[in-house]
Amino acid sequence: MDITTDICVVGAGPAGLTLALLMLRSGARVTVLDRTRSFEREYRGEILQPGAMTLLDRLGVLDGARARGGYELGRFQLVENERLLMDIDYGTLPPPYGFLLSLPQRHLLTELFEACSRYPEFTYLEGCGIRELVREGGAVTGVVCGRGDDRRRITAPVTVAADGRFSRTRRLAGIEQHRLDAFAHDILWFRVPAGGRTDRSVRVHRTGGTPVLIYDSYPDCVQIGWTLPHHGYRRLAEEGVESLRSRIAHAVPDYAEQVLDQVKTLNDLTLLDVFSGYADRWADDGLVLVGDSAHTHSPIGAQGINLALQDAALLHPVLVDALDGGDFGEAALARWVPERRKDIDAVFTLQARQSKAMLGGGSRLAGAVRPLAARALAHTPLYGKILRAIAFGARPITVRSDLFGEAEPLRGEAAGA
């Protein structure tokens, strides 16, 4: 059955579902499609910054997501050879968000999805990947998704590409992505049992010249990100899993036993190709890009979800105006982009500096300078400015609740419930 809607969102990630909820609360009809069939899958983006929590709280979904299970992480620390070089205390930020939140992404997505499902104007198509963009007179007027009997045509004046760093929607639109290999490392991610750890912090360990990211992951696990030279995975994989897991165990001695027990094959590891990049355009007639579809980031500083939610909040009033005025041209849909590009440029610059400081070269000179620089930074006004930029972004971004319509439906009042 074909569908006619106001907004078609491709991708049910944090950006797509947050935008869907914002538009539903403003009275729009929204259809979201996603190629997967469940939120019960493996994710690596788990940490929420205070800026993301602020937006989610104002949407009324933060408490429900947290009730599903997560951990407050109070500090971000840089440790080199058991010496604490940097200790960033999130408790110095204004309450009530003086912490990082380690939250399984499935908990966040499930809570957002359930909030959207309370609205009868919400349609969700699972296991329905985008196949085509539909155009009329050059403008995007919808999509075709699914296969065979599940093939659907969705007609909408605005389509939103929220389908990630390798966005198929972006490719179908013929929009180029400019990849920037500005980082010296890729990351191998895996999860092991916590083994009694209750550290409740995010730590970067520099041991033997191999930086490792470690943080508590719900439930009762530790998420470990082992860095390796950019594009160096193939060579390491050719040496075999025994060599690779021995290297990782050496880099994280506190978890060596769990690593050797959990990492049996290369499939037990997830490689994240670390790069940043821009789409050369974030809008077209009838089409707009958000989140990783528009701008891709390093995991340094846990900015991915933060930026995705901020994109949704900034795009929300633009789409409300477009629906009210009937202008779905590129200029109208892109009016939020110039200022947002400045924000993203600032994040790219900050991430590059963080990467160099925390993951950079282990020369004797760098080893001598790093602790001195870290201690000096902690006692300057720049420390607070950097922390606020990491936590909240380049500028305050809020939810335009003045654009919301009637009160949110109570749980169970959605159509068909």
C-alpha positions as CSV (number, residue, x, y, z in Angstrom):
1,M,0.0,0.0,0.0
2,D,1.4,3.4,-1.0
3,I,1.6,6.1,1.6
4,T,1.1,9.9,1.5
5,T,2.6,11.9,4.3
6,D,4.1,15.3,5.2
7,I,7.6,14.2,6.1
8,C,9.3,11.0,5.1
9,V,12.3,10.2,7.3
10,V,14.8,7.6,6.0
11,G,16.6,6.1,9.0
12,A,15.4,5.3,12.5
13,G,18.5,6.4,14.4
14,P,18.7,9.2,17.0
15,A,18.4,12.0,14.5
16,G,15.6,10.5,12.5
17,L,13.4,9.5,15.4
18,T,14.0,12.7,17.3
19,L,13.0,14.8,14.3
20,A,10.0,12.5,13.8
21,L,8.8,13.2,17.3
22,L,9.4,16.9,17.0
23,M,7.3,17.1,13.8
24,L,4.6,14.9,15.2
25,R,4.3,17.2,18.2
26,S,3.9,20.0,15.8
27,G,1.0,18.3,14.0
28,A,2.7,16.8,11.0
29,R,2.1,13.4,9.5
30,V,5.4,11.5,9.6
31,T,6.5,8.3,8.0
32,V,9.8,6.7,9.1
33,L,11.4,3.8,7.3
34,D,14.4,1.8,8.3
35,R,16.2,-1.2,6.6
36,T,16.5,-3.1,9.9
37,R,13.7,-4.9,11.7
38,S,14.7,-4.4,15.3
39,F,16.5,-2.1,17.7
40,E,18.0,-5.1,19.4
41,R,21.3,-5.0,17.6
42,E,24.9,-4.0,18.3
43,Y,25.7,-0.2,18.6
44,R,28.8,1.6,19.4
45,G,27.4,5.1,20.0
46,E,26.3,4.9,23.7
47,I,27.5,8.0,25.5
48,L,25.2,11.0,25.8
49,Q,26.7,14.4,26.5
50,P,24.7,16.9,28.7
51,G,23.6,18.8,25.6
52,A,21.9,15.7,24.2
53,M,20.3,14.9,27.6
54,T,18.9,18.5,27.8
55,L,17.1,18.1,24.4
56,L,15.8,14.6,25.3
57,D,14.5,15.8,28.6
58,R,12.6,18.7,27.0
59,L,11.1,16.2,24.6
60,G,10.0,14.1,27.6
61,V,11.9,10.9,26.8
62,L,15.1,11.1,28.9
63,D,13.6,9.6,32.1
64,G,12.0,6.7,30.3
65,A,15.2,5.9,28.4
66,R,17.2,6.0,31.6
67,A,14.7,3.8,33.4
68,R,15.6,1.1,30.9
69,G,19.1,1.0,32.3
70,G,22.3,3.1,32.0
71,Y,25.2,4.5,34.0
72,E,26.2,8.0,35.0
73,L,29.8,8.6,34.3
74,G,31.2,11.5,36.3
75,R,34.7,12.0,34.9
76,F,36.7,11.8,31.7
77,Q,40.3,10.9,32.4
78,L,43.6,10.5,30.5
79,V,46.0,8.0,32.0
80,E,49.5,7.3,30.8
81,N,51.5,4.4,32.4
82,E,49.2,4.5,35.5
83,R,49.8,8.3,35.8
84,L,46.7,10.4,35.8
85,L,47.4,13.3,33.3
86,M,43.9,14.8,32.9
87,D,40.8,14.5,35.1
88,I,37.8,16.3,33.7
89,D,35.0,16.5,36.3
90,Y,31.6,16.8,34.7
91,G,30.2,17.6,38.1
92,T,31.5,21.2,37.7
93,L,28.8,21.7,35.0
94,P,25.5,23.2,36.0
95,P,22.9,20.7,37.3
96,P,21.0,18.6,36.5
97,Y,23.3,17.2,33.8
98,G,26.7,17.2,35.5
99,F,27.7,13.8,34.1
100,L,28.0,11.7,30.9
101,L,25.3,9.0,30.4
102,S,26.3,5.6,29.2
103,L,23.0,4.4,27.7
104,P,22.5,1.5,25.3
105,Q,21.4,3.1,22.1
106,R,18.5,0.6,21.8
107,H,17.1,2.0,25.0
108,L,17.1,5.5,23.5
109,L,15.7,4.4,20.2
110,T,13.0,2.3,21.8
111,E,11.9,5.2,24.0
112,L,11.8,7.6,21.1
113,F,9.9,5.1,19.0
114,E,7.3,4.5,21.7
115,A,6.8,8.3,22.1
116,C,6.3,8.6,18.3
117,S,3.9,5.6,18.3
118,R,1.5,7.5,20.6
119,Y,0.5,9.7,17.6
120,P,-1.9,8.3,15.0
121,E,-0.1,10.4,12.3
122,F,3.0,8.2,12.8
123,T,3.8,5.4,10.4
124,Y,6.8,3.1,10.8
125,L,8.1,0.8,8.1
126,E,10.6,-1.7,9.4
127,G,12.8,-3.8,7.2
128,C,12.1,-1.4,4.4
129,G,15.3,0.0,2.9
130,I,15.2,2.9,0.4
131,R,15.5,1.8,-3.2
132,E,14.7,5.0,-5.2
133,L,14.1,8.7,-4.8
134,V,11.0,9.8,-6.6
135,R,11.3,13.1,-8.5
136,E,8.9,15.4,-10.2
137,G,10.3,18.4,-12.2
138,G,13.7,17.8,-10.5
139,A,12.4,18.0,-7.0
140,V,12.3,15.0,-4.6
141,T,8.7,14.1,-3.9
142,G,9.2,10.8,-2.0
143,V,10.9,7.5,-2.0
144,V,10.4,3.8,-3.0
145,C,11.4,1.3,-0.4
146,G,11.2,-2.4,0.2
147,R,11.2,-5.4,-2.1
148,G,8.6,-7.6,-3.7
149,D,5.2,-7.6,-1.9
150,D,6.7,-5.2,0.7
151,R,7.6,-2.6,-1.9
152,R,6.1,0.8,-1.0
153,R,6.0,4.2,-2.6
154,I,5.9,7.1,-0.1
155,T,4.9,10.5,-1.3
156,A,6.0,13.5,0.7
157,P,6.9,17.1,0.0
158,V,10.0,16.6,2.2
159,T,12.3,13.6,2.5
160,V,14.9,13.6,5.3
161,A,18.1,11.6,4.9
162,A,18.9,10.4,8.4
163,D,20.5,7.1,7.3
164,G,24.1,7.5,8.6
165,R,27.6,8.0,7.4
166,F,27.2,5.7,4.4
167,S,23.8,7.2,3.5
168,R,22.1,5.5,0.6
169,T,19.7,8.4,0.3
170,R,22.6,10.8,-0.1
171,R,24.1,8.6,-2.9
172,L,20.7,8.3,-4.7
173,A,20.5,12.1,-4.6
174,G,23.9,12.3,-6.3
175,I,25.3,14.4,-3.4
176,E,29.0,13.9,-2.9
177,Q,30.6,13.3,0.5
178,H,34.1,14.8,1.0
179,R,36.0,12.4,3.2
180,L,38.7,13.9,5.5
181,D,41.2,11.5,6.8
182,A,42.3,13.8,9.6
183,F,42.8,11.2,12.2
184,A,45.8,8.9,12.7
185,H,43.8,6.0,14.2
186,D,41.0,3.6,13.6
187,I,39.3,1.8,16.5
188,L,38.5,-1.8,17.2
189,W,35.5,-2.0,19.6
190,F,34.4,-4.9,21.8
191,R,32.7,-5.5,25.1
192,V,33.8,-7.7,28.0
193,P,32.3,-8.4,31.4
194,A,33.0,-5.7,33.9
195,G,34.7,-8.0,36.4
196,G,33.5,-6.0,39.4
197,R,34.6,-2.6,37.9
198,T,32.5,0.3,39.2
199,D,34.7,3.1,38.1
200,R,31.9,5.1,36.4
201,S,34.3,7.2,34.3
202,V,35.5,7.3,30.7
203,R,39.2,6.7,30.5
204,V,41.8,6.8,27.8
205,H,44.7,4.6,28.8
206,R,48.0,5.2,27.1
207,T,50.1,2.0,27.8
208,G,52.9,0.8,25.6
209,G,52.1,3.5,23.0
210,T,48.7,2.0,22.2
211,P,45.8,4.3,23.4
212,V,42.7,2.4,24.6
213,L,39.3,3.9,25.5
214,I,37.4,2.2,28.3
215,Y,34.0,3.0,29.9
216,D,31.2,1.2,31.8
217,S,28.5,-0.2,29.5
218,Y,25.1,-1.3,30.7
219,P,24.5,-4.0,31.9
220,D,27.7,-4.9,33.9
221,C,30.1,-4.7,31.0
222,V,33.0,-2.6,29.9
223,Q,33.2,-1.1,26.4
224,I,36.8,-1.1,25.1
225,G,38.1,0.7,22.0
226,W,41.6,-0.3,21.0
227,T,43.3,2.1,18.6
228,L,45.3,1.0,15.7
229,P,47.0,2.9,12.8
230,H,44.6,4.4,10.3
231,H,43.9,1.8,7.6
232,G,46.2,-0.7,9.4
233,Y,43.6,-3.3,10.3
234,R,44.2,-5.5,7.2
235,R,47.8,-6.0,8.0
236,L,47.0,-6.9,11.7
237,A,44.2,-9.2,10.6
238,E,46.6,-11.1,8.3
239,E,48.7,-11.9,11.4
240,G,45.8,-13.9,12.8
241,V,43.4,-13.5,15.7
242,E,45.9,-15.0,18.2
243,S,48.4,-12.3,17.6
244,L,45.8,-9.5,17.5
245,R,44.1,-10.5,20.8
246,S,47.5,-10.9,22.5
247,R,48.3,-7.3,21.4
248,I,45.0,-6.1,22.8
249,A,45.4,-8.0,26.1
250,H,48.8,-6.4,26.5
251,A,47.3,-2.9,26.0
252,V,44.6,-3.5,28.6
253,P,46.2,-5.6,31.3
254,D,43.4,-5.1,33.8
255,Y,41.1,-6.9,31.4
256,A,43.6,-9.3,29.7
257,E,41.8,-12.4,31.0
258,Q,38.4,-11.2,29.8
259,V,39.9,-10.3,26.4
260,L,41.4,-13.7,25.9
261,D,38.1,-15.3,27.0
262,Q,35.8,-13.1,24.9
263,V,37.8,-12.5,21.7
264,K,37.9,-15.8,19.8
265,T,37.6,-14.7,16.2
266,L,37.9,-11.5,14.2
267,N,34.1,-11.4,14.2
268,D,34.1,-10.6,17.9
269,L,35.7,-7.2,17.0
270,T,34.0,-4.3,15.3
271,L,36.2,-2.0,13.3
272,L,35.3,1.7,13.2
273,D,37.0,3.4,10.2
274,V,37.7,6.8,11.8
275,F,37.2,9.7,9.5
276,S,35.3,13.0,9.3
277,G,33.5,14.3,6.3
278,Y,31.0,16.7,4.8
279,A,28.3,16.2,2.2
280,D,28.8,19.0,-0.3
281,R,25.2,20.0,0.0
282,W,22.8,19.4,2.9
283,A,19.6,20.1,1.0
284,D,18.0,19.8,-2.4
285,D,14.5,20.6,-3.6
286,G,12.3,18.4,-1.4
287,L,15.3,16.8,0.4
288,V,17.4,17.6,3.5
289,L,20.3,15.7,5.2
290,V,20.9,15.5,8.9
291,G,23.3,13.8,11.3
292,D,26.0,11.6,9.9
293,S,24.4,11.8,6.5
294,A,25.4,15.4,6.3
295,H,28.5,15.4,8.5
296,T,30.5,12.5,9.8
297,H,32.7,12.6,12.9
298,S,35.3,10.8,14.9
299,P,34.1,9.1,18.1
300,I,36.5,11.4,20.0
301,G,34.6,13.4,22.6
302,A,31.3,11.4,22.2
303,Q,29.8,14.0,19.8
304,G,27.8,11.8,17.4
305,I,24.5,11.6,19.2
306,N,24.8,15.1,20.6
307,L,25.2,16.6,17.1
308,A,22.4,14.4,15.6
309,L,19.9,15.5,18.2
310,Q,20.9,19.2,17.7
311,D,20.5,18.8,14.0
312,A,16.9,17.6,14.5
313,A,16.1,20.4,16.9
314,L,17.5,23.0,14.4
315,L,15.7,21.5,11.4
316,H,12.4,21.2,13.2
317,P,11.3,24.9,12.8
318,V,12.5,25.0,9.2
319,L,10.2,22.1,8.3
320,V,7.3,23.6,10.2
321,D,7.7,26.8,8.2
322,A,8.0,24.8,5.0
323,L,4.8,22.9,5.7
324,D,3.0,26.1,6.7
325,G,4.2,28.1,3.6
326,G,4.4,25.4,1.0
327,D,8.0,26.2,0.0
328,F,10.0,23.0,-0.2
329,G,12.8,24.3,-2.4
330,E,16.5,23.9,-1.6
331,A,16.9,27.5,-0.3
332,A,14.0,27.1,2.1
333,L,15.2,23.8,3.5
334,A,18.8,24.9,3.7
335,R,18.4,28.1,5.7
336,W,19.6,26.5,8.9
337,V,22.8,25.2,7.2
338,P,25.2,28.1,7.2
339,E,25.2,28.6,10.9
340,R,25.2,24.9,11.5
341,R,28.3,24.4,9.3
342,K,30.1,26.9,11.6
343,D,29.1,24.7,14.6
344,I,30.3,21.6,12.8
345,D,33.6,23.2,11.8
346,A,34.2,24.0,15.5
347,V,33.6,20.4,16.5
348,F,35.9,19.1,13.8
349,T,38.7,21.4,15.0
350,L,38.1,20.4,18.7
351,Q,38.1,16.7,17.8
352,A,41.3,17.0,15.9
353,R,43.0,18.7,18.9
354,Q,41.6,16.1,21.3
355,S,42.8,13.3,19.1
356,K,46.3,14.7,18.9
357,A,46.4,15.3,22.7
358,M,45.0,11.9,23.8
359,L,45.9,9.6,21.0
360,G,48.9,11.4,19.4
361,G,52.5,10.3,19.1
362,G,54.3,8.7,21.9
363,S,57.8,10.2,21.4
364,R,59.9,11.0,24.4
365,L,59.4,14.7,23.9
366,A,55.6,14.3,23.7
367,G,55.6,12.1,26.8
368,A,57.4,14.8,28.7
369,V,55.2,17.7,27.5
370,R,51.8,16.0,27.7
371,P,51.5,15.9,31.5
372,L,52.8,19.4,31.9
373,A,50.3,20.7,29.3
374,A,47.4,18.7,30.9
375,R,48.1,20.1,34.4
376,A,48.4,23.6,33.1
377,L,45.2,23.5,31.1
378,A,43.2,22.4,34.2
379,H,44.0,25.7,36.0
380,T,43.1,28.1,33.2
381,P,39.7,29.6,32.1
382,L,40.2,27.7,28.8
383,Y,39.5,24.4,30.7
384,G,35.9,25.4,31.5
385,K,35.3,26.7,28.0
386,I,36.5,23.5,26.4
387,L,34.4,21.4,28.7
388,R,31.3,23.4,27.9
389,A,32.0,23.1,24.2
390,I,32.3,19.3,24.5
391,A,29.3,19.0,26.7
392,F,26.8,21.4,25.0
393,G,28.3,22.2,21.6
394,A,29.4,25.4,20.0
395,R,26.2,27.3,21.1
396,P,23.0,26.7,23.0
397,I,20.4,24.8,21.0
398,T,16.9,24.3,22.4
399,V,13.7,22.6,21.5
400,R,11.1,24.9,19.9
401,S,8.3,23.8,22.1
402,D,6.3,26.9,21.1
403,L,5.7,25.1,17.8
404,F,4.1,22.1,19.4
405,G,0.3,21.6,19.0
406,E,-2.0,19.9,21.5
407,A,-0.7,18.1,24.6
408,E,1.1,14.8,23.9
409,P,-1.2,11.8,23.8
410,L,-1.2,9.6,26.9
411,R,0.5,6.2,26.6
412,G,-2.0,3.8,24.9
413,E,-4.0,6.5,23.1
414,A,-2.3,6.2,19.8
415,A,-4.3,4.8,16.9
416,G,-4.6,1.0,17.1
417,A,-3.4,0.8,20.7
